[in-house]
Amino acid sequence: MQKTTEPYTNKPLHPSATSFTELALRYNPRMSAKSARRILHEWIKTNHSLKEELSMLAWTTTARILTPRQVKAIYEWLGEP
């Protein structure tokens, strides 16, 4: 069953500009922000296809805000949180 809303907020899960930290916490909600960011960076680093696509979308490892297209790419490769 595909998720259509974020848990507890009923916000639609569609790609929108979001902070890297916020997205990392969606994937790892029980972790600290620092740990969640580190893990999401590691997932991107080890998924060469995702990393390449994000690079083509002007993503850098120091980006704090992700564009809707970057978020969509992450969703496509990692699945929605």
C-alpha positions in Angstrom: 0.0 0.0 0.0 1.5 3.3 -1.1 1.6 6.1 1.5 -0.3 9.2 0.5 0.2 11.4 3.6 2.9 12.0 6.1 2.2 10.3 9.4 0.7 12.5 12.1 0.3 15.6 9.8 -1.9 14.4 6.9 0.3 16.4 4.6 0.4 15.0 1.1 3.6 13.1 0.2 4.5 14.9 -3.0 7.9 16.2 -3.8 8.3 19.8 -2.6 11.4 21.9 -1.7 12.5 20.7 1.7 15.5 20.8 3.9 17.9 17.9 3.8 17.5 17.5 7.6 13.7 17.3 7.3 13.9 14.6 4.6 16.6 12.7 6.5 14.3 12.7 9.6 11.4 11.4 7.5 13.5 8.4 6.7 15.0 8.0 10.2 12.4 9.5 12.6 13.8 8.0 15.8 17.3 9.3 15.3 18.9 12.7 16.1 19.0 15.1 13.2 22.7 14.7 12.9 22.6 10.9 12.7 19.7 11.0 10.3 21.6 13.4 8.0 24.7 11.2 8.2 22.7 8.1 7.2 20.9 9.7 4.3 24.3 11.0 3.0 25.7 7.5 3.3 22.7 6.0 1.4 23.2 8.6 -1.4 27.0 8.0 -1.4 26.6 4.2 -1.8 23.8 4.5 -4.4 25.9 5.6 -7.4 22.9 6.0 -9.8 21.1 8.2 -7.3 24.3 10.2 -6.6 24.8 10.7 -10.3 21.2 11.8 -10.9 21.4 14.2 -8.0 24.6 15.7 -9.3 22.9 16.3 -12.7 20.2 18.1 -10.7 22.9 20.4 -9.1 22.9 18.7 -5.7 26.1 19.0 -3.6 26.9 17.4 -0.3 26.7 20.8 1.4 23.2 21.5 0.1 20.8 22.4 2.9 17.6 22.8 0.8 16.6 20.2 -1.8 14.6 21.1 -4.8 11.4 19.3 -5.7 13.2 17.4 -8.5 16.0 16.3 -6.1 13.4 15.1 -3.6 11.6 13.2 -6.4 14.8 11.6 -7.4 15.5 10.4 -3.8 11.9 9.1 -3.6 12.4 7.2 -6.8 15.6 5.6 -5.8 15.0 5.0 -2.0 11.2 4.9 -1.9 9.0 7.3 -0.1 9.7 7.6 3.6 
